[in-house]
Amino acid sequence: MRTVKDLIGRGAGVLAIAASILSGGCEATVKENGLQIQRIIAGVTDASGTIHASLVQGDAPNPNGGPTNTAAGFAAMVTGGSSQQTITGSAAYTRIVVAMPGARNYYELTVPTGTVTPIILRASENLSSMNLGVSYAVGDANVIGKYTEQTVKIINVGNGDVQVSVSWSDTSDVDLHVVDPALEEIYFGHLTSASGGKLDLDSNAACTQDEPSFPHKSNENIVWPAGHAPHGTYTVRLAYWSACNITAGTDYVVTVATKGGGAQVFTGHFTPPGTGGGAGSGTDITTFTF
């Protein structure tokens, strides 16, 4: 069993969790050493980004007769990025609890009455690559149901003054494009810019496997390290290069994070078969000023 000292990740005092401590055997040790969910999951919102979960201090509530639920969604997200998960209840609910095995505190999201809610999880910046265990429960102000558990892979990538990332729902080929203030475009065909930006994670290129241990990461990341991002306006585009035989279409989440400006999240859906494309291609997602 690893000690907390072994789990110190990048950044001052930020804890990085390995899959081994999320399986239950080290739960007591983790809690005793004060691991808090907000150090791993930076925030939770609904899919529109308008409803923000409250961070509640203390242990997550115990089930007491509320609806059961299932959770399904994106398999991975990058550090500083986001993923979308859909929570489906066995009956209508207005409350979603998001917890993490072994960690203190939890998130509570109040949503309109319904049985299906897409939510967005955002990962903290300073983590190591890991398998992250997340637990969900649904109910209302009085009752909460049994927890369901899910594993989401965390992929360590660069962060800095400007970080733009995308995660998506399947094994299709989605390409992230960012144009910097000098109008230089970073994408799979031009990995770095004169201003210091770089594409440090490219995934599912031309529908091929990324690596044997993690065939389809379904995430991309473009970053300007601290002290290198030029001031001015940036443009973010997303290209659906190919559906890669996915027939249902592809959901995506784009996260734009700037130093001192927080994070913005944009969600959407692509319809097959895909458009291909190189420089200048893609759907406009947003422009922002740093």
Backbone as CSV, one residue per row, in Angstrom:
resi,resn,N_x,N_y,N_z,CA_x,CA_y,CA_z,C_x,C_y,C_z
1,MET,0.851,-1.200,0.000,0.000,0.000,0.000,0.877,1.237,0.000
2,ARG,0.605,2.177,-0.897,1.424,3.375,-0.989,1.124,4.326,0.152
3,THR,2.119,5.084,0.521,1.924,6.119,1.528,1.537,7.410,0.842
4,VAL,1.031,8.351,1.630,0.663,9.639,1.052,1.891,10.337,0.495
5,LYS,3.050,10.178,1.131,4.270,10.797,0.621,4.578,10.318,-0.796
6,ASP,4.290,9.036,-1.080,4.536,8.493,-2.408,3.600,9.077,-3.450
7,LEU,2.486,9.675,-3.014,1.448,10.110,-3.936,1.451,11.599,-4.186
8,ILE,2.522,12.278,-3.785,2.615,13.708,-4.072,2.874,13.899,-5.559
9,GLY,2.016,14.652,-6.245,2.127,14.885,-7.686,2.824,16.201,-7.965
10,ARG,2.696,16.687,-9.196,3.279,17.961,-9.563,2.540,19.072,-8.861
11,GLY,3.254,20.119,-8.454,2.611,21.253,-7.796,2.773,21.147,-6.298
12,ALA,2.615,22.272,-5.624,2.864,22.325,-4.195,1.764,21.641,-3.428
13,GLY,2.095,20.491,-2.829,1.178,19.835,-1.919,-0.040,19.211,-2.553
14,VAL,-0.075,19.019,-3.866,-1.249,18.421,-4.487,-1.057,16.921,-4.563
15,LEU,-2.080,16.152,-4.141,-1.973,14.704,-4.078,-2.410,14.063,-5.378
16,ALA,-1.616,13.109,-5.867,-1.993,12.342,-7.050,-2.355,10.936,-6.613
17,ILE,-3.536,10.458,-7.022,-4.035,9.173,-6.565,-3.759,8.095,-7.593
18,ALA,-3.253,6.981,-7.172,-3.097,5.835,-8.052,-4.318,4.943,-7.923
19,ALA,-4.536,4.085,-8.910,-5.724,3.235,-8.906,-5.751,2.338,-7.684
20,SER,-4.582,1.949,-7.178,-4.526,1.019,-6.063,-5.206,1.553,-4.821
21,ILE,-5.175,2.864,-4.577,-5.773,3.373,-3.360,-7.261,3.599,-3.518
22,LEU,-7.782,3.490,-4.764,-9.203,3.690,-4.983,-9.976,2.391,-4.929
23,SER,-9.284,1.263,-4.796,-9.954,-0.023,-4.802,-10.531,-0.396,-3.455
24,GLY,-10.220,0.372,-2.413,-10.830,0.147,-1.107,-9.839,-0.239,-0.027
25,GLY,-8.731,-0.903,-0.401,-7.825,-1.404,0.602,-7.144,-0.317,1.408
26,CYS,-6.940,0.862,0.840,-6.229,1.928,1.527,-7.153,3.067,1.926
27,GLU,-8.452,2.855,1.893,-9.383,3.959,2.091,-9.184,4.655,3.432
28,ALA,-9.006,3.886,4.506,-8.861,4.500,5.823,-7.612,5.367,5.879
29,THR,-6.503,4.857,5.327,-5.266,5.623,5.344,-5.413,6.922,4.561
30,VAL,-6.077,6.847,3.412,-6.249,8.046,2.607,-7.044,9.094,3.370
31,LYS,-8.154,8.690,3.975,-8.962,9.646,4.732,-8.178,10.229,5.899
32,GLU,-7.416,9.382,6.590,-6.660,9.864,7.733,-5.641,10.919,7.318
33,ASN,-5.151,10.816,6.114,-4.158,11.775,5.644,-4.775,12.980,4.954
34,GLY,-6.093,13.086,4.993,-6.747,14.325,4.619,-6.946,14.568,3.143
35,LEU,-6.977,13.512,2.310,-7.233,13.726,0.898,-8.633,14.299,0.715
36,GLN,-8.753,15.351,-0.088,-10.021,16.017,-0.319,-10.384,15.948,-1.794
37,ILE,-11.656,15.719,-2.078,-12.097,15.507,-3.457,-11.763,16.690,-4.351
38,GLN,-11.826,17.906,-3.817,-11.603,19.092,-4.646,-10.167,19.201,-5.140
39,ARG,-9.235,18.445,-4.554,-7.868,18.439,-5.058,-7.725,17.561,-6.290
40,ILE,-8.716,16.734,-6.549,-8.681,15.833,-7.692,-9.720,16.248,-8.734
41,ILE,-10.956,16.411,-8.303,-12.030,16.892,-9.169,-12.242,18.365,-8.832
42,ALA,-11.895,19.238,-9.774,-11.903,20.680,-9.491,-13.300,21.266,-9.471
43,GLY,-14.252,20.615,-10.138,-15.607,21.141,-10.166,-16.543,20.208,-10.895
44,VAL,-17.853,20.406,-10.657,-18.902,19.621,-11.303,-20.014,20.583,-11.706
45,THR,-20.507,20.459,-12.945,-21.623,21.271,-13.409,-22.590,20.387,-14.202
46,ASP,-23.759,20.960,-14.543,-24.591,20.306,-15.544,-23.950,20.514,-16.909
47,ALA,-24.512,19.899,-17.953,-23.892,19.948,-19.274,-23.856,21.353,-19.860
48,SER,-24.789,22.206,-19.455,-24.813,23.572,-19.970,-23.784,24.459,-19.287
49,GLY,-23.271,24.023,-18.162,-22.318,24.822,-17.403,-22.949,25.913,-16.558
50,THR,-24.285,25.958,-16.522,-24.963,27.021,-15.778,-25.306,26.621,-14.343
51,ILE,-25.408,25.323,-14.082,-25.699,24.842,-12.733,-24.414,24.265,-12.158
52,HIS,-23.916,24.876,-11.107,-22.661,24.451,-10.493,-22.938,23.683,-9.204
53,ALA,-22.228,22.585,-9.033,-22.366,21.808,-7.814,-21.739,22.547,-6.638
54,SER,-22.319,22.359,-5.475,-21.755,22.887,-4.234,-20.788,21.872,-3.647
55,LEU,-19.662,22.349,-3.151,-18.732,21.488,-2.438,-19.183,21.418,-0.991
56,VAL,-19.460,20.203,-0.514,-19.965,20.003,0.847,-18.863,19.364,1.686
57,GLN,-18.592,19.930,2.835,-17.559,19.409,3.718,-18.063,18.172,4.450
58,GLY,-17.177,17.198,4.639,-17.531,15.997,5.390,-17.752,14.797,4.484
59,ASP,-18.139,13.684,5.091,-18.362,12.454,4.345,-19.667,12.515,3.562
60,ALA,-19.699,11.844,2.419,-20.903,11.794,1.598,-22.027,11.089,2.363
61,PRO,-23.278,11.472,2.117,-24.396,10.886,2.864,-24.580,9.403,2.552
62,ASN,-25.068,8.671,3.529,-25.344,7.257,3.346,-26.683,7.064,2.634
63,PRO,-26.805,6.032,1.820,-28.083,5.756,1.156,-29.193,5.511,2.174
64,ASN,-30.398,6.017,1.869,-31.537,5.806,2.776,-32.851,5.642,2.010
65,GLY,-32.785,4.917,0.895,-34.026,4.569,0.218,-34.321,5.326,-1.051
66,GLY,-33.410,6.137,-1.551,-33.643,6.880,-2.787,-33.477,6.005,-4.021
67,PRO,-33.666,6.574,-5.201,-33.539,5.806,-6.442,-32.118,5.293,-6.657
68,THR,-31.999,4.185,-7.355,-30.688,3.736,-7.798,-30.324,4.489,-9.076
69,ASN,-29.091,4.319,-9.547,-28.672,5.016,-10.759,-27.609,4.235,-11.507
70,THR,-27.424,4.589,-12.755,-26.294,4.109,-13.544,-25.553,5.326,-14.082
71,ALA,-24.253,5.172,-14.302,-23.417,6.262,-14.825,-22.631,5.762,-16.014
72,ALA,-22.649,6.526,-17.092,-21.898,6.164,-18.292,-21.449,7.432,-18.997
73,GLY,-20.314,7.357,-19.673,-19.845,8.551,-20.366,-18.441,8.405,-20.875
74,PHE,-17.721,9.528,-20.920,-16.381,9.564,-21.484,-15.429,8.733,-20.640
75,ALA,-14.546,8.013,-21.293,-13.648,7.110,-20.586,-12.458,7.818,-19.966
76,ALA,-12.131,9.048,-20.446,-10.901,9.700,-19.996,-11.031,11.212,-20.076
77,MET,-10.170,11.893,-19.323,-10.026,13.341,-19.432,-8.604,13.702,-19.062
78,VAL,-8.140,14.851,-19.570,-6.776,15.281,-19.289,-6.750,16.128,-18.024
79,THR,-5.579,16.252,-17.436,-5.422,17.146,-16.298,-5.759,18.569,-16.735
80,GLY,-6.618,19.231,-15.956,-7.086,20.563,-16.317,-8.238,20.556,-17.300
81,GLY,-8.616,19.375,-17.796,-9.698,19.248,-18.757,-10.962,18.693,-18.141
82,SER,-11.894,18.264,-18.996,-13.220,17.861,-18.530,-13.677,16.594,-19.236
83,SER,-14.688,15.954,-18.652,-15.374,14.837,-19.302,-16.863,14.940,-18.998
84,GLN,-17.659,14.316,-19.852,-19.111,14.318,-19.652,-19.574,12.933,-19.235
85,GLN,-20.381,12.878,-18.200,-20.951,11.633,-17.718,-22.476,11.797,-17.626
86,THR,-23.219,10.761,-17.949,-24.676,10.814,-17.896,-25.177,9.936,-16.758
87,ILE,-25.939,10.546,-15.867,-26.475,9.862,-14.698,-27.948,9.559,-14.959
88,THR,-28.299,8.285,-14.925,-29.669,7.846,-15.189,-30.246,7.195,-13.941
89,GLY,-31.358,7.713,-13.436,-31.964,7.194,-12.219,-33.088,6.216,-12.500
90,SER,-33.343,5.340,-11.536,-34.461,4.397,-11.655,-35.800,5.088,-11.430
91,ALA,-35.766,6.298,-10.899,-36.947,7.141,-10.706,-36.482,8.585,-10.740
92,ALA,-37.431,9.511,-10.812,-37.083,10.933,-10.893,-36.292,11.374,-9.662
93,TYR,-35.380,12.321,-9.871,-34.570,12.851,-8.781,-34.300,14.330,-9.031
94,THR,-33.851,15.024,-7.990,-33.487,16.442,-8.107,-32.108,16.717,-7.513
95,ARG,-31.449,15.689,-7.059,-30.173,15.843,-6.346,-29.197,14.777,-6.805
96,ILE,-27.986,15.204,-7.171,-26.918,14.276,-7.538,-25.751,14.493,-6.587
97,VAL,-25.276,13.427,-5.991,-24.092,13.468,-5.137,-22.930,12.837,-5.899
98,VAL,-21.817,13.554,-5.970,-20.598,13.055,-6.610,-19.530,12.938,-5.535
99,ALA,-19.043,11.737,-5.316,-18.057,11.487,-4.270,-16.888,10.710,-4.862
100,MET,-15.867,10.498,-4.043,-14.690,9.769,-4.474,-14.284,8.817,-3.365
101,PRO,-14.203,7.507,-3.628,-13.862,6.550,-2.584,-12.590,6.942,-1.843
102,GLY,-12.690,6.994,-0.527,-11.521,7.289,0.290,-11.248,8.749,0.540
103,ALA,-11.958,9.646,-0.141,-11.674,11.071,0.000,-12.735,11.766,0.838
104,ARG,-12.323,12.817,1.502,-13.263,13.640,2.258,-13.976,14.613,1.325
105,ASN,-15.133,15.071,1.788,-15.954,16.056,1.087,-16.590,15.434,-0.155
106,TYR,-17.579,16.130,-0.711,-18.290,15.644,-1.891,-18.976,16.821,-2.566
107,TYR,-19.394,16.602,-3.811,-20.131,17.613,-4.560,-21.619,17.254,-4.569
108,GLU,-22.456,18.294,-4.499,-23.905,18.099,-4.549,-24.487,19.038,-5.597
109,LEU,-25.187,18.459,-6.561,-25.737,19.207,-7.683,-27.258,19.137,-7.627
110,THR,-27.919,20.299,-7.588,-29.378,20.364,-7.610,-29.828,20.607,-9.047
111,VAL,-30.659,19.694,-9.571,-31.041,19.723,-10.981,-32.565,19.699,-11.108
112,PRO,-33.099,20.094,-12.277,-34.544,19.972,-12.495,-34.996,18.520,-12.379
113,THR,-36.219,18.296,-11.945,-36.736,16.956,-11.785,-36.646,16.171,-13.088
114,GLY,-36.074,14.978,-13.018,-35.921,14.147,-14.202,-35.242,12.843,-13.857
115,THR,-35.014,12.019,-14.864,-34.363,10.730,-14.653,-33.017,10.622,-15.364
116,VAL,-32.685,11.573,-16.246,-31.416,11.529,-16.979,-30.767,12.913,-16.937
117,THR,-29.505,12.971,-16.490,-28.793,14.248,-16.404,-27.354,14.088,-16.868
118,PRO,-26.970,14.729,-17.970,-25.550,14.789,-18.309,-24.858,15.807,-17.393
119,ILE,-23.716,15.433,-16.855,-22.944,16.336,-16.007,-21.506,16.406,-16.522
120,ILE,-20.811,17.461,-16.124,-19.419,17.668,-16.517,-18.529,17.596,-15.282
121,LEU,-17.518,16.735,-15.330,-16.472,16.676,-14.307,-15.240,17.385,-14.851
122,ARG,-14.623,18.222,-14.031,-13.385,18.882,-14.448,-12.248,18.441,-13.545
123,ALA,-11.148,17.986,-14.153,-9.996,17.483,-13.405,-9.083,18.624,-12.973
124,SER,-8.485,18.474,-11.823,-7.483,19.438,-11.374,-6.260,19.378,-12.285
125,GLU,-5.486,20.452,-12.285,-4.320,20.541,-13.169,-3.175,19.654,-12.713
126,ASN,-2.907,19.632,-11.431,-1.660,19.052,-10.924,-1.874,17.618,-10.450
127,LEU,-2.057,16.712,-11.411,-2.262,15.297,-11.119,-1.325,14.464,-11.970
128,SER,-1.064,13.265,-11.517,-0.374,12.291,-12.347,-1.411,11.510,-13.143
129,SER,-0.982,10.794,-14.167,-1.888,9.892,-14.871,-2.348,8.808,-13.906
130,MET,-3.626,8.475,-13.955,-4.187,7.528,-12.985,-5.533,7.031,-13.449
131,ASN,-6.044,6.017,-12.762,-7.429,5.601,-12.881,-8.181,6.195,-11.691
132,LEU,-9.139,7.050,-11.969,-9.860,7.778,-10.933,-11.203,7.113,-10.659
133,GLY,-11.444,6.726,-9.425,-12.729,6.169,-9.027,-13.679,7.276,-8.599
134,VAL,-14.882,7.294,-9.179,-15.898,8.290,-8.852,-17.187,7.556,-8.507
135,SER,-17.900,8.042,-7.481,-19.168,7.446,-7.056,-20.291,8.453,-7.218
136,TYR,-21.466,7.976,-7.635,-22.621,8.837,-7.841,-23.830,8.262,-7.108
137,ALA,-24.641,9.165,-6.559,-25.926,8.771,-5.978,-26.942,9.849,-6.325
138,VAL,-28.224,9.470,-6.405,-29.283,10.421,-6.737,-30.400,10.327,-5.702
139,GLY,-31.188,11.401,-5.620,-32.318,11.438,-4.695,-32.941,12.813,-4.683
140,ASP,-33.389,13.212,-3.491,-33.934,14.556,-3.322,-33.442,15.108,-1.998
141,ALA,-34.099,16.125,-1.465,-33.634,16.756,-0.237,-33.698,15.815,0.962
142,ASN,-34.523,14.766,0.874,-34.750,13.893,2.029,-34.107,12.522,1.911
143,VAL,-34.009,11.987,0.707,-33.478,10.631,0.547,-32.389,10.613,-0.519
144,ILE,-31.547,9.595,-0.418,-30.491,9.383,-1.407,-30.397,7.888,-1.663
145,GLY,-30.127,7.513,-2.895,-30.066,6.106,-3.247,-28.670,5.513,-3.120
146,LYS,-28.552,4.249,-3.519,-27.268,3.567,-3.472,-26.297,4.196,-4.475
147,TYR,-25.014,4.124,-4.139,-23.982,4.678,-5.000,-23.617,3.690,-6.110
148,THR,-23.349,4.244,-7.278,-22.761,3.471,-8.353,-21.361,4.005,-8.606
149,GLU,-20.429,3.131,-8.943,-19.036,3.542,-9.101,-18.600,3.454,-10.556
150,GLN,-17.703,4.333,-10.924,-17.210,4.444,-12.283,-15.720,4.756,-12.228
151,THR,-14.984,4.299,-13.235,-13.565,4.621,-13.353,-13.347,5.502,-14.574
152,VAL,-12.687,6.634,-14.372,-12.331,7.546,-15.456,-10.810,7.680,-15.464
153,LYS,-10.205,7.496,-16.626,-8.755,7.642,-16.725,-8.376,9.122,-16.756
154,ILE,-7.351,9.474,-15.996,-6.779,10.811,-16.017,-5.457,10.747,-16.790
155,ILE,-5.311,11.631,-17.795,-4.107,11.667,-18.622,-3.340,12.943,-18.295
156,ASN,-2.107,12.797,-17.852,-1.298,13.957,-17.508,-0.823,14.670,-18.766
157,VAL,-1.123,15.978,-18.853,-0.675,16.811,-19.972,-0.141,18.127,-19.420
158,GLY,0.342,18.979,-20.321,0.869,20.265,-19.898,-0.228,21.261,-19.580
159,ASN,0.094,22.206,-18.711,-0.796,23.337,-18.439,0.064,24.572,-18.250
160,GLY,-0.559,25.738,-18.277,0.212,26.968,-18.156,-0.674,28.186,-18.227
161,ASP,-0.217,29.213,-18.929,-0.999,30.439,-19.052,-2.296,30.202,-19.817
162,VAL,-2.222,29.401,-20.873,-3.389,29.068,-21.693,-3.377,27.561,-21.941
163,GLN,-4.496,26.916,-21.660,-4.655,25.490,-21.941,-6.019,25.276,-22.584
164,VAL,-6.029,24.640,-23.752,-7.270,24.300,-24.437,-7.265,22.792,-24.665
165,SER,-8.317,22.112,-24.225,-8.375,20.662,-24.367,-9.747,20.244,-24.860
166,VAL,-9.805,19.040,-25.403,-11.082,18.450,-25.804,-11.076,16.980,-25.404
167,SER,-12.219,16.504,-24.933,-12.451,15.073,-24.720,-13.707,14.699,-25.479
168,TRP,-13.789,13.422,-25.893,-14.991,13.016,-26.620,-15.382,11.591,-26.277
169,SER,-16.544,11.187,-26.792,-17.268,10.054,-26.231,-16.915,8.693,-26.800
170,ASP,-16.092,8.614,-27.855,-15.925,7.336,-28.533,-14.560,7.260,-29.191
171,THR,-14.404,6.348,-30.159,-13.108,6.112,-30.795,-12.965,6.841,-32.129
172,SER,-13.786,7.840,-32.394,-13.673,8.625,-33.619,-12.432,9.517,-33.563
173,ASP,-12.144,10.173,-34.692,-10.982,11.059,-34.775,-11.466,12.509,-34.763
174,VAL,-11.282,13.168,-33.646,-11.620,14.582,-33.466,-10.314,15.360,-33.364
175,ASP,-10.234,16.502,-34.032,-8.988,17.284,-34.044,-9.208,18.675,-33.467
176,LEU,-8.339,19.048,-32.545,-8.374,20.356,-31.909,-7.474,21.323,-32.672
177,HIS,-7.986,22.524,-32.970,-7.234,23.584,-33.638,-7.317,24.844,-32.776
178,VAL,-6.182,25.497,-32.540,-6.167,26.785,-31.851,-5.301,27.753,-32.660
179,VAL,-5.852,28.933,-32.944,-5.137,29.984,-33.661,-4.714,31.038,-32.640
180,ASP,-3.414,31.346,-32.588,-2.919,32.279,-31.584,-3.064,33.727,-32.057
181,PRO,-2.727,34.715,-31.209,-2.904,36.121,-31.601,-2.114,36.546,-32.835
182,ALA,-1.050,35.816,-33.182,-0.286,36.117,-34.399,-0.859,35.400,-35.612
183,LEU,-2.022,34.756,-35.436,-2.740,34.028,-36.489,-2.014,32.760,-36.930
184,GLU,-1.173,32.223,-36.062,-0.532,30.942,-36.326,-1.396,29.840,-35.727
185,GLU,-1.660,28.822,-36.522,-2.596,27.763,-36.126,-1.850,26.516,-35.664
186,ILE,-2.223,26.009,-34.485,-1.683,24.755,-33.971,-2.738,23.674,-34.165
187,TYR,-2.323,22.566,-34.759,-3.195,21.406,-34.951,-2.293,20.236,-35.310
188,PHE,-2.876,19.090,-35.709,-2.065,17.890,-35.923,-1.009,18.061,-37.008
189,GLY,-1.216,18.990,-37.948,-0.247,19.202,-39.009,0.778,20.273,-38.708
190,HIS,0.632,20.958,-37.568,1.565,22.031,-37.181,1.557,22.051,-35.654
191,LEU,2.462,21.277,-35.060,2.378,20.941,-33.634,2.794,22.064,-32.704
192,THR,3.629,22.991,-33.166,4.120,24.063,-32.297,4.029,25.394,-33.032
193,SER,3.959,26.472,-32.239,3.926,27.814,-32.822,5.127,28.610,-32.342
194,ALA,5.429,29.683,-33.057,6.547,30.542,-32.675,6.321,31.185,-31.319
195,SER,5.057,31.316,-30.920,4.727,31.936,-29.638,4.935,31.000,-28.454
196,GLY,5.222,29.727,-28.713,5.495,28.786,-27.630,4.389,27.794,-27.360
197,GLY,3.285,27.876,-28.091,2.215,26.913,-27.923,2.543,25.586,-28.572
198,LYS,1.935,24.501,-28.066,2.189,23.186,-28.658,1.007,22.249,-28.420
199,LEU,0.808,21.371,-29.379,-0.123,20.261,-29.228,0.656,19.124,-28.585
200,ASP,0.392,18.861,-27.302,1.171,17.843,-26.603,0.427,16.527,-26.435
201,LEU,-0.810,16.456,-26.926,-1.535,15.187,-26.957,-2.418,15.175,-28.197
202,ASP,-2.150,14.229,-29.082,-2.962,14.008,-30.275,-3.490,12.583,-30.180
203,SER,-4.749,12.363,-30.514,-5.349,11.066,-30.229,-6.156,10.542,-31.409
204,ASN,-6.158,9.208,-31.559,-6.991,8.497,-32.534,-6.718,8.965,-33.968
205,ALA,-5.495,9.343,-34.256,-5.169,9.904,-35.577,-5.525,8.925,-36.683
206,ALA,-6.353,9.390,-37.638,-6.787,8.569,-38.771,-7.359,7.231,-38.305
207,CYS,-8.027,7.258,-37.151,-8.736,6.091,-36.593,-7.795,4.996,-36.106
208,THR,-6.512,5.295,-35.911,-5.559,4.294,-35.453,-5.475,4.287,-33.934
209,GLN,-4.963,3.210,-33.382,-4.776,3.089,-31.951,-3.631,3.972,-31.491
210,ASP,-3.790,4.556,-30.291,-2.730,5.395,-29.739,-1.578,4.554,-29.210
211,GLU,-1.893,3.533,-28.430,-0.873,2.652,-27.869,-1.575,1.388,-27.372
212,PRO,-0.874,0.259,-27.265,-1.529,-0.997,-26.879,-2.233,-0.934,-25.522
213,SER,-1.637,-0.251,-24.547,-2.221,-0.229,-23.208,-3.408,0.719,-23.085
214,PHE,-3.517,1.667,-24.025,-4.598,2.653,-23.984,-4.922,2.994,-25.440
215,PRO,-5.676,2.121,-26.125,-5.815,2.220,-27.584,-6.397,3.544,-28.075
216,HIS,-7.409,4.073,-27.381,-8.058,5.293,-27.843,-8.222,6.258,-26.667
217,LYS,-7.348,7.244,-26.592,-7.398,8.194,-25.484,-8.529,9.191,-25.638
218,SER,-8.885,9.518,-26.876,-10.030,10.397,-27.166,-9.943,11.721,-26.407
219,ASN,-8.756,12.288,-26.368,-8.492,13.598,-25.786,-7.374,14.263,-26.569
220,GLU,-7.425,15.594,-26.701,-6.305,16.351,-27.243,-6.091,17.589,-26.383
221,ASN,-4.862,18.117,-26.422,-4.513,19.234,-25.550,-3.518,20.155,-26.233
222,ILE,-3.788,21.461,-26.198,-2.878,22.489,-26.700,-2.599,23.459,-25.561
223,VAL,-1.326,23.771,-25.344,-0.958,24.547,-24.153,0.147,25.542,-24.474
224,TRP,0.072,26.695,-23.810,1.164,27.670,-23.752,1.680,27.656,-22.323
225,PRO,2.929,27.234,-22.097,3.455,27.164,-20.727,3.460,28.525,-20.038
226,ALA,3.589,28.500,-18.730,3.589,29.730,-17.932,4.659,30.691,-18.437
227,GLY,4.252,31.937,-18.665,5.165,32.968,-19.109,5.375,33.039,-20.606
228,HIS,4.679,32.179,-21.376,4.912,32.129,-22.815,3.701,32.487,-23.662
229,ALA,2.529,32.546,-23.085,1.337,32.821,-23.895,1.275,34.290,-24.294
230,PRO,1.199,34.587,-25.575,1.104,35.992,-25.990,-0.256,36.580,-25.644
231,HIS,-0.276,37.870,-25.364,-1.540,38.544,-25.107,-2.261,38.776,-26.424
232,GLY,-3.581,38.667,-26.383,-4.375,38.877,-27.581,-5.509,37.893,-27.675
233,THR,-6.061,37.759,-28.882,-7.250,36.946,-29.106,-6.880,35.593,-29.715
234,TYR,-7.464,34.540,-29.153,-7.265,33.174,-29.621,-8.588,32.654,-30.183
235,THR,-8.489,31.805,-31.195,-9.674,31.160,-31.781,-9.541,29.651,-31.627
236,VAL,-10.622,29.023,-31.154,-10.646,27.570,-30.954,-11.616,26.952,-31.956
237,ARG,-11.132,25.952,-32.698,-11.985,25.209,-33.611,-11.846,23.714,-33.352
238,LEU,-12.867,22.970,-33.762,-12.878,21.524,-33.569,-13.311,20.886,-34.886
239,ALA,-12.501,19.949,-35.381,-12.792,19.279,-36.646,-13.138,17.808,-36.390
240,TYR,-14.174,17.341,-37.058,-14.581,15.932,-37.000,-13.935,15.234,-38.192
241,TRP,-12.669,14.838,-38.028,-11.900,14.297,-39.148,-12.554,13.041,-39.704
242,SER,-12.985,12.139,-38.817,-13.692,10.933,-39.247,-14.468,10.338,-38.076
243,ALA,-15.637,9.770,-38.393,-16.410,9.068,-37.374,-15.818,7.707,-37.047
244,CYS,-14.928,7.210,-37.914,-14.249,5.934,-37.663,-15.245,4.795,-37.411
245,ASN,-16.279,4.745,-38.229,-17.326,3.714,-38.164,-18.257,3.843,-36.966
246,ILE,-18.188,4.962,-36.260,-19.162,5.238,-35.208,-20.429,5.772,-35.887
247,THR,-21.559,5.139,-35.649,-22.788,5.527,-36.350,-23.681,6.455,-35.544
248,ALA,-23.521,6.483,-34.227,-24.420,7.271,-33.383,-24.007,8.727,-33.248
249,GLY,-22.834,9.076,-33.766,-22.333,10.431,-33.578,-21.479,10.540,-32.334
250,THR,-20.848,11.683,-32.173,-19.827,11.876,-31.148,-20.131,13.110,-30.308
251,ASP,-20.194,12.939,-28.994,-20.315,14.066,-28.071,-18.918,14.558,-27.700
252,TYR,-18.781,15.858,-27.487,-17.476,16.399,-27.109,-17.621,17.467,-26.037
253,VAL,-16.523,17.691,-25.305,-16.414,18.760,-24.316,-15.088,19.468,-24.531
254,VAL,-15.137,20.763,-24.793,-13.939,21.588,-24.930,-13.785,22.425,-23.663
255,THR,-12.587,22.439,-23.100,-12.296,23.238,-21.910,-11.218,24.255,-22.241
256,VAL,-11.486,25.522,-21.963,-10.530,26.612,-22.159,-10.179,27.167,-20.787
257,ALA,-8.921,27.072,-20.407,-8.471,27.557,-19.102,-7.344,28.560,-19.297
258,THR,-7.468,29.716,-18.662,-6.437,30.748,-18.741,-6.017,31.161,-17.339
259,LYS,-4.737,31.497,-17.203,-4.231,31.937,-15.910,-4.969,33.199,-15.470
260,GLY,-5.573,33.128,-14.291,-6.299,34.266,-13.759,-7.712,34.408,-14.286
261,GLY,-8.080,33.573,-15.279,-9.405,33.703,-15.881,-10.315,32.524,-15.645
262,GLY,-9.841,31.492,-14.928,-10.671,30.328,-14.675,-10.832,29.470,-15.916
263,ALA,-11.902,28.663,-15.932,-12.139,27.719,-17.023,-13.531,27.913,-17.605
264,GLN,-13.628,27.774,-18.930,-14.901,27.760,-19.634,-15.048,26.422,-20.333
265,VAL,-16.283,25.900,-20.336,-16.540,24.589,-20.916,-17.609,24.720,-21.997
266,PHE,-17.376,24.040,-23.131,-18.302,24.064,-24.266,-18.594,22.622,-24.676
267,THR,-19.863,22.288,-24.829,-20.256,20.934,-25.206,-20.941,20.946,-26.571
268,GLY,-20.925,19.798,-27.247,-21.584,19.703,-28.538,-21.612,18.277,-29.037
269,HIS,-22.100,18.097,-30.270,-22.270,16.770,-30.862,-21.932,16.834,-32.345
270,PHE,-21.165,15.863,-32.820,-20.852,15.722,-34.231,-21.662,14.571,-34.832
271,THR,-22.102,14.754,-36.080,-22.851,13.739,-36.806,-21.965,13.105,-37.867
272,PRO,-21.936,11.768,-37.966,-21.104,11.098,-38.978,-21.477,11.548,-40.390
273,PRO,-20.549,11.363,-41.369,-19.353,10.508,-41.275,-18.071,11.250,-40.918
274,GLY,-18.067,12.551,-40.838,-16.850,13.316,-40.626,-16.494,14.105,-41.871
275,THR,-15.607,15.078,-41.700,-15.309,16.016,-42.783,-13.858,16.033,-43.206
276,GLY,-12.981,15.298,-42.534,-11.558,15.407,-42.819,-11.074,16.815,-42.511
277,GLY,-10.023,17.243,-43.213,-9.605,18.635,-43.059,-8.247,18.802,-42.429
278,GLY,-7.597,19.898,-42.800,-6.298,20.259,-42.254,-6.347,21.670,-41.722
279,ALA,-5.378,22.488,-42.083,-5.314,23.867,-41.609,-6.577,24.622,-42.028
280,GLY,-7.125,25.385,-41.095,-8.300,26.201,-41.368,-9.616,25.470,-41.286
281,SER,-9.594,24.174,-41.029,-10.829,23.405,-40.992,-11.440,23.414,-39.598
282,GLY,-12.653,22.914,-39.508,-13.294,22.737,-38.217,-14.426,23.711,-37.934
283,THR,-15.149,23.411,-36.875,-16.268,24.207,-36.395,-15.763,25.194,-35.352
284,ASP,-16.142,26.446,-35.476,-15.759,27.443,-34.461,-16.401,27.105,-33.120
285,ILE,-15.577,27.036,-32.089,-16.057,26.760,-30.736,-16.145,28.061,-29.921
286,THR,-15.066,28.827,-29.917,-15.067,30.089,-29.168,-13.854,30.925,-29.556
287,THR,-13.905,32.192,-29.253,-12.724,33.049,-29.239,-12.592,33.596,-27.832
288,PHE,-11.357,33.849,-27.407,-11.138,34.410,-26.078,-9.900,35.276,-26.097
289,THR,-9.825,36.153,-25.142,-8.698,37.080,-25.041,-7.903,36.788,-23.788
290,PHE,-6.602,36.691,-23.937,-5.707,36.494,-22.787,-4.858,37.762,-22.619
